[in-house]
Amino acid sequence: MPWRPCARRSTRTSALSATDTLHRPAPPDGQALCDLARLRRVLLRTPSRTHAVLEDGVGDEDLLPAAVLFAIVKRDNAPTVLLTQRTAHLKDHPGQVSFPGGRCEDDDPSPAHTALREAGEEIGLAAEFIEIAGYLPEYLTSTGFRVTPVVALVTPPFELTPDAFEVAEVFEVPLAFLLDPANHQEHSLHYRGRLRRYHAMPYGKHFIWGATAGMIMSLYRALKAAER
């Protein structure tokens, strides 16, 4: 049917908290931040080991390398972001909203390769429809991963064949909604004996939160910083 998240953690030279925000006046919505040419300009050209975003609760433990495909679909009316709802029985992040992606395999030559491979395996998105636009800073999670967000532009029409074992649903959210600060929330929960903060962006029946919302906030911060 057509449709219209490889080694030990390395030394970082700078880091942000996943819940850091820019104290500057926000636009009334995210429309002004949705220009795709502008978006390309704020992305990293190569995966970065010199900057990282730390999720609240990250310690000194070794983190497993992973990558996700932050897929922006070039719809005629407005760009959207492709997301999945994970099935409830999975060991890692069951039932959560996520980008297609997963752990880096030993034979993956790059984070982009990992993201493309995982997108093919999870939702059947063919590489021929995908253009890598750039990268966001590594995102270090409190659940043990260091994730490279690979931002890509996806050209429709394309067909998806979700893996029913891993993916309960595939859906799209307007990019403008995700970049609108009016839709950005901050919550907290007790995890491993301490209070942790996290971002959330509820969208209809879907609760987008945790690392997925944190990586969306990374893009938002990059676009806002470019306005300076």
N, C-alpha and C positions, 0 to 999 in steps of 0.2 A: 504494500500500500504506500503510495507516495506521501511524503511529508512536506505542505505550503505554510583520583585520583589512579650506587652499585658497590656501596662500600661504607666505611665508617664515616661519621659526620666529620667534615673538615673544618678547619679554623675559619672563622668569619671575621671580617673587618668591621662590619656594622650590622645592627639588627634592629627590628621594630617589634613592638608587641602587636599581636594580632588585633588587639582592641584599641590601638592608638588611633586617634582621629585628627583631622586637620581643623584647627580652630579658625576657619575662615567662613565668610557668608556663603551659604549654599544656594544654588539655583532653585527655583520653584519645583523643578522636576529634573529627570535625567535626560531629557531630549537633547539638550545642548552638548551632552557628553557622548552622543551616539554616532558622531561622524566617524566613519571607518578609516578614512585617511588620517585623521587626527589620532585615532586609536593606534594605528600602526606606528606612528612616530614616538609614542611613549613606551613602546615595548622594547625589551632587551633583544638585541640581535642574536645573542647566543645565551645558553643557560649560564646563570651566574652563581659562582661560589663565594663571591665577596659580599653579597648582601643576602639577608634572609629575614623572613617574618616568623617570629616565634609565637606559637599558640600559647595561651596561658597554661602554665603547668609543665612546660618542657624543662627537663632537667639535664643531667650530664650523661644520660644513657645513650648507648649506640642506637642510631636510627637507620631503618631500612630505606634504601632508595626506591622511589616510586615516581610515577608521572601520570598526569591526567590531561585529557583533551578538553580545553576550554573552547568549545565549539560555538562559534557565532554564525548563525544561519542568515544568509543574505536574502531575506524575504523582500518582496516588492514594496510593501507598505512601510516596513520598519524591521530592523534586525532583531533576531531573537537568540536566546541561548538554549542549547540542547542539554537537557538534564535527564537523569534516570532516577527511578525509585527502586532501591535495592530490595530483593526479596527478604522476607522476615527470618529465614533459617540460616543466612550466611553468618560465618564466624566473625568477620570484621564489619562493623557498622551495619548491622541488619536493619532493614526497613528505612534506612536514611536516604535522603536525596543526595545525589553525588554527580560529579562529572564522570564520563567513561574513563577508566584508567585502572592502574594497579601497580604491583611491584615490578621493578626492573629485573628482567631475567639476565643470566650471565651472558647470553649471546645477543642481547640487545645492544647495538652499537651506540645508541644515544637515547636521551629522554624522549625525543620526538618519535623515534622508532617504537619505544614502549607505548606511548600514548596512541599512536596509530594502530599498533597491533591490538591493544586492549579495546579500542573502539570497534575494530573489526570483529573481535571475538565476542564482545558484550552485546553490541546492538547491530552488527552487520553493516556498519557504515564504511563504504568503500573509499579507499585512499584517493581515487580519481576525482572525487568531489571535494577534496580537502586541500586547502592552501595554508601552509604554516605562515602565520603573520609575525610571530615573535614569542617572547617568553616573559613571564612575570618572575619576580624573585622566588627562590625556594621557600616553601612553606613547611615549617617544622611542627609536627603535631605532637600532642601529649599522649597519643596512642602508639607512638613508636615509629613514625615515618618522616622522611624528609622528601617532600613532594615538589617536583618541577611542574608548574602549570604551563602547558604548551597551548598558546592561543592560536586558533585557526579560524579561517573563514570557510564556510561550507556553502557551496552553490547548489541550489535545488534545480530541477527535481531530483530526488534520490529516494531509494527504498531502504527500509530498515528491517532487519530480522533479529529481534532481541532474543538473547539466550534466556529461555524461561527459567533456568535454574538460578541465574544471577539477577535478572532484571524483571521486576514486577510491572514497570511502566516506563515509557519514554514520553517526555513532554517538553514543550518549549515555553519559555518565559520571555516577554519583551525585554530587550536589553535596557530600554529606558526605565522600566520598572525597577530593575536591579540596581541601576545607577542613581536612582532618585533617593536622596537622603531621607525623605519622608517615609520611606519603606525600610530604613535601616533601624534595627532594634538591637539592644544589648541585654542579654540574660545572664544568669549564673546558675550553677549547680555544684553540689558536693561530689567530688570525684577523687578517689584515692586519698581520702582524709583531708582534703582542703577544698576551699571554695574557688571555683574556676569561672572566669567570665568568657562569654562567647557571643559572636554576632548571629543574628537571625534576620530572615527576610520572608515572612509568611506570604504565600501566594496561593489564594484559593484554599484548596484542601491540602496543599503541600507546605510543609514547614522546612524551609531551606535554612540550615544552620551549621555550626561547627566549621570544619575545614573548608567546605564548599562555600559557605557565606564568607569566610575569611579570605579566600582567594578572590572572590568577587570584590571584596573591599580593597584588596591590593590593586586591582585595576582601577577602582574608583579613586584611590589615593594618587595613583600615577597620573590620571587625567586631570585631577584637581591641581596637582603640583605643577603641571604644565601651564596652568593659567597664570602663574606668578610672573 
